[in-house]
Amino acid sequence: MTFIVSFFLNLLFVGFFARKFPLDMPNSRKIHTIPIPLTGGVAIFIALLVTEKNLLTIIPVVLAFSLGFLDDIEDLSYKIKLPVQFLIALSALFVVSQKITFFGITLNNTLGRLIELFWFMSMLNAINMIDGIDGLACSTTMISSLLSKEYNLALAIAGFLPFNLPRAKSFLGNSGATLLGIYLPMRVLEFFDGDLGFATIFLGYPAFEILSSFTRRIIKHKNPLVADKEHTHHLLIKKTNIYKTLIVLLSFSLLCNLLGLSKKLWSFVIYLCICAVFFAYCFLQRRDSNR
């Protein structure tokens, strides 16, 4: 049912009402060269609303979608988005009610909730950061949804994926990326029984992207909250084509999924080693391009 609703809404939107939606216009930070309608988030949102049975879950989902949709229309400043993201993350705390742990170590309730709040805010932005080339964010989140047994979300994304694969006829938009950025982390954290350590490794690719992006911007004395065109996918696509870039990053994401599912402490060491290699590669690529 979820797939059918998502697929046919996307078919309808892209085929007949594309110009009624906000358009993602080309600019120096974007890869696409023509305006693309932002229909994906709307279709996924409606498909989830129709099939979601947990009323508590709907609150952060509606807030996230609304913020993202307004951002698609008005291109909101981070000064406006951050307070709303805080409210979205706060509402997610009431959905995930498990005791918060970190690699099996139970955290103090207050400390655990504070870290969880920061984690949700980080993931809200992390999913948006990997939504930079056709099919990447959708494929990554769909596979993660399947492996964490969140089939409803996976089917909603699958209904949109055919329209988002290269060359994309439609984009998620900030509405879709923000929606996925709260829905998927909530489900993943529930799947791992509140263990933030293994949940982070499982979502290791977007976690790496936000951490590495903030780190390099701070090193360069730039505002860590201002977007740029130096993400991992931007650097890889300069060296190869979009399909090989997708394969590399989806493989990285899948490896992180499997490491998280192992629920072994050694998986954290392997994850750190892989991230170090990726970070070093990206650093060298940026240095060469600036010469």
C-alpha positions in Angstrom: 0.0 0.0 0.0 2.8 2.5 0.9 4.7 1.8 -2.3 1.6 2.2 -4.4 0.6 5.5 -2.8 4.2 6.9 -3.1 4.7 5.6 -6.7 1.5 6.9 -8.2 1.6 10.2 -6.4 5.1 10.7 -7.8 3.9 9.7 -11.2 1.0 12.1 -11.0 3.1 15.0 -9.6 6.0 14.6 -12.1 3.8 13.9 -15.1 1.1 16.6 -14.6 1.8 19.0 -11.8 5.6 19.4 -11.8 5.5 23.2 -12.3 3.1 23.5 -9.3 5.9 22.4 -6.9 9.0 24.4 -5.8 11.8 23.9 -8.3 15.5 23.2 -7.5 17.2 25.8 -9.6 20.8 25.2 -10.9 23.6 27.2 -9.2 27.3 27.0 -8.5 26.7 24.6 -5.6 24.5 22.2 -7.6 25.3 19.4 -10.1 22.2 19.5 -12.2 21.8 22.0 -15.0 18.1 22.3 -15.4 15.3 23.1 -12.9 14.0 19.9 -11.1 10.7 19.7 -9.3 10.8 18.9 -5.6 7.9 16.4 -5.5 9.6 13.5 -3.7 9.2 14.7 -0.2 5.5 15.5 -0.6 4.7 12.0 -2.0 6.7 10.2 0.7 5.1 12.3 3.4 1.5 11.5 2.2 2.4 7.8 1.8 3.7 7.7 5.4 0.7 9.6 6.8 -1.7 7.2 5.1 0.0 4.1 6.6 1.6 5.3 9.9 -0.3 3.9 12.9 1.8 5.5 15.7 0.3 8.9 16.4 3.3 10.0 18.4 5.5 9.5 15.4 3.4 11.8 13.2 4.2 14.8 15.3 8.0 15.1 14.5 7.3 13.9 11.0 4.8 16.7 10.3 7.1 19.3 11.9 10.1 18.0 9.9 8.2 18.0 6.6 6.7 21.5 7.2 10.1 23.0 8.0 11.7 21.4 4.9 8.8 22.4 2.7 9.1 26.1 3.8 12.8 25.8 3.3 12.2 24.7 -0.3 10.0 27.7 -0.9 11.8 30.4 1.0 15.4 29.1 1.4 15.4 29.7 5.1 18.4 30.8 7.1 20.0 28.4 9.5 19.2 30.9 12.3 15.5 30.1 11.6 15.9 26.4 11.0 18.0 25.5 14.1 15.3 26.4 16.7 12.7 24.5 14.8 15.1 21.5 14.4 15.5 21.6 18.2 11.7 21.3 18.6 11.6 18.4 16.1 14.4 16.6 17.9 12.7 17.3 21.3 9.5 15.7 20.0 11.4 12.7 18.8 12.5 12.0 22.4 8.9 11.2 23.2 8.7 8.6 20.4 11.9 6.8 21.4 11.2 5.9 25.0 13.9 3.3 25.6 16.7 3.7 28.1 19.6 5.3 26.2 22.9 3.3 26.1 26.2 3.7 24.4 27.8 0.5 23.2 25.9 -1.4 25.9 26.8 1.1 28.7 23.7 2.6 30.3 23.8 6.4 30.4 22.4 8.6 33.1 18.9 9.5 32.1 19.5 13.3 31.8 22.9 12.9 30.1 21.4 10.2 27.8 18.5 12.4 26.7 20.8 15.4 26.1 23.1 13.3 23.9 20.0 11.8 22.1 18.7 15.3 21.5 22.0 16.4 19.9 22.1 13.1 17.9 18.6 13.7 16.4 19.6 17.3 15.4 22.8 16.0 13.8 21.0 13.3 11.8 18.3 15.8 10.7 21.1 17.7 8.9 23.2 14.6 8.0 20.6 13.1 5.7 20.3 16.5 3.9 24.0 16.6 3.4 24.2 13.4 1.5 21.3 14.5 -0.8 23.6 15.9 -3.3 23.5 13.7 -6.4 20.8 11.7 -8.1 19.6 8.7 -6.1 22.1 8.8 -3.3 20.1 9.9 -0.2 17.1 7.8 -1.3 19.1 4.6 -2.0 21.1 5.0 1.3 18.0 5.5 3.4 16.0 2.8 1.7 18.7 0.2 2.3 19.1 1.3 5.9 15.3 1.1 6.4 15.2 -2.4 5.0 18.0 -3.6 7.2 16.5 -2.1 10.3 13.1 -3.7 9.4 11.4 -0.4 8.8 9.6 -1.7 5.8 6.9 1.0 5.7 9.6 3.7 5.2 11.5 1.6 2.7 8.4 1.1 0.5 7.6 4.8 0.6 11.1 5.6 -0.6 11.0 2.8 -3.2 8.0 4.4 -4.7 10.0 7.6 -5.3 13.4 6.1 -6.3 12.6 5.4 -10.0 12.0 9.1 -10.4 15.2 10.1 -8.6 17.8 7.8 -10.2 20.2 9.4 -12.8 19.0 11.4 -14.6 16.5 12.4 -12.0 13.1 13.7 -13.0 12.4 14.7 -9.4 14.2 15.5 -6.2 13.4 14.9 -2.5 13.8 18.5 -1.7 14.5 19.7 1.9 11.0 18.5 2.8 11.9 14.9 2.0 15.5 15.1 3.3 14.3 16.6 6.6 11.5 14.1 6.9 13.8 11.2 6.3 16.3 12.8 8.7 14.0 12.4 11.6 11.9 9.3 10.7 14.8 7.0 9.9 16.9 7.8 13.0 13.9 7.4 15.3 13.3 3.9 13.8 17.0 3.0 13.8 17.4 4.0 17.5 14.3 1.9 18.4 15.7 -1.0 16.4 18.9 -0.8 18.4 17.0 -0.6 21.7 18.2 2.9 22.4 21.9 2.2 21.8 23.3 5.4 20.3 26.7 3.8 19.6 25.6 1.1 17.3 22.8 3.2 15.8 25.5 5.8 14.8 27.7 3.2 13.2 24.6 1.8 11.4 24.0 5.3 10.0 27.7 5.7 9.6 27.8 7.3 6.1 25.6 10.3 7.0 27.2 10.5 10.4 30.6 10.7 8.7 29.4 13.3 6.3 28.2 15.8 8.9 31.2 15.3 11.2 33.7 15.6 8.4 31.9 18.6 6.9 31.8 20.5 10.3 35.4 19.6 10.9 36.8 20.9 7.6 34.7 24.1 7.8 35.9 24.9 11.3 39.6 24.2 10.2 39.1 26.6 7.3 37.5 29.2 9.7 34.2 29.0 7.9 30.8 28.9 9.4 30.1 25.1 9.9 26.4 25.7 9.2 26.7 27.2 5.8 26.5 24.8 2.9 29.3 24.3 0.3 30.2 22.0 -2.6 33.0 20.0 -0.9 31.1 16.9 0.3 32.4 13.5 -0.4 30.1 12.9 -3.3 31.2 16.2 -4.9 34.8 15.2 -4.7 34.2 11.6 -6.0 32.1 12.7 -9.0 35.0 15.0 -10.2 37.2 11.9 -10.5 34.6 9.5 -12.0 31.0 9.4 -13.1 27.8 9.5 -11.1 27.2 5.7 -11.3 30.6 4.8 -9.9 30.2 7.5 -7.2 26.8 5.9 -6.2 28.4 2.4 -6.0 31.3 3.6 -3.8 29.1 5.6 -1.4 26.3 3.0 -1.2 29.0 0.3 -0.5 30.4 2.5 2.3 26.9 3.0 3.7 26.1 -0.7 3.5 29.3 -1.6 5.2 28.4 0.7 8.0 25.0 -0.9 8.2 26.6 -4.3 8.6 29.1 -3.1 11.1 26.3 -1.7 13.2 24.2 -4.8 13.0 27.1 -6.9 14.3 26.7 -5.1 17.7 30.3 -5.7 18.5 32.7 -3.1 20.0 35.4 -3.9 17.4 33.0 -2.6 14.7 33.6 0.9 16.1 37.3 0.5 15.5 36.8 -0.7 11.9 34.4 2.2 11.3 36.9 4.8 12.6 39.6 3.3 10.3 37.3 3.5 7.2 36.3 7.1 8.1 39.9 8.1 8.5 40.8 6.7 5.1 37.8 8.6 3.5 38.7 11.8 5.3 42.3 11.6 4.2 41.3 10.9 0.6 38.9 13.9 0.6 41.6 16.1 2.2 44.1 15.2 -0.5 41.6 15.8 -3.2 40.7 19.3 -1.9 44.4 20.2 -1.5 45.1 19.1 -5.1 42.2 21.0 -6.5 43.3 24.2 -4.7 46.8 24.1 -6.2 
